[in-house]
Amino acid sequence: MASASGRGSPHHPTHRLILYTREDCPYCAKVVRYIDRIGAAVEYRDIGQEPRYRQELKQIGGKVQVPCLVIDGQPMYESDDIVRWLSNERAREARPAT
């Protein structure tokens, strides 16, 4: 998993999304695969590659647990919850405006 900013198409324009990961984490890989599939714009931060990201993650949520998707400054843990949130956001954005 490479640390990259703004990969994919500009989904979630109203949310700033940062995914804290670790290269050897299978749950992180699951989330990254889903993000790549839907083309969401997410900034990746690998806590194994960059020690300051580990500290940031601890400051944000009080623990060092990956994957962690930070949505507008609020942490979300657990790969299933992250994928569900991304899926719901994608569906919400696909709905026509009324």
Order of alpha helices (4+ residues) and beta strands (2+ residues): beta-alpha-beta-alpha-beta-beta-alpha
